[in-house]
């Protein structure tokens, strides 16, 4: 039997897993399932962060997932490994704001996406095509092909686009409210609802709940499908009450959620059956909260092997 036959047989008997992902944490988590024997994975990715920069369509979370699954991500978890920033640095010469830094290799993907849109291709079709070109086995889907924009209301009362809050302002402002412009008019991308309903296991990755997962759930039909699923797990983005990356703790606190994993449970109220927490945060006296089982594990997954170990552990359970 050759390798192709072996892979075909694995696909025939594999467990279908669907992951909701946003940010670096979600991408690193999904990496653990990429090519995992006996698992057929679909990753549904947040697009609330999408923006237009220098006339180019930028999909930060989607591109981070694609680069990470392909083993091409940069050292910070985003962008491309060994990238250069010649074009970005040159923008300043012409008086253009280059705060949102795009590497030269990363620019190529943005230009290709712009060309694909010009030819009438959807974001989901482009993502599938790029995943194939990068040798990714998982199916990678944006949550929607429509424009849904996360907007942040600052403590001052001003509403700003997500990238202004996150990149330009360095996510230092207090967040008082979040909304998702266009969500009421959006539809799930082709394959999204089917992948949730067909999944034997549905997993919410260790992403920022309000900023990365709620934009996915805001798209009509997705929350209902997640709520109805018979086996939905989540991985906490917190270790020792702190985030590995990003403003999870600050945003959750500002929105009125209790600290630690109690807040994570509240953010996913009514959606999950199990919450995986880092073993350092596990209290043997608290194995369930409001019907949600608390499961300990090693959730620090900066390295690929750690992500693979966590994925294997979850599938073993």
ABEGO torsion letter per residue (X at the ends): XBAAAAAAAAAAABBBBBBBBBEAAAAAAAAAABGBBGBBBBBBBBAAABBBBGGBBBBAAAAAAAAAAAGABBAAGBEBBGBBAAAAAAAAAAGBBAABBBBAAAAAAAAAAAAAAAAGBBAAAAAAAAAAAAGBABBBBBABABBBBBBBBBAAGBBBBAAAAAAAAGGABBBABBBBBGAAABBBBBGAAAAAAABABBBBBBBBAAAAAAAAAABBGAAAAAAABABBBBBBABBGGBBABEAAAAAAAAAGBBBEAAAAAAAABGABABBBBBAAABBAABABBGGBBBBBBBABAABAAAAAAAAAAAAAX
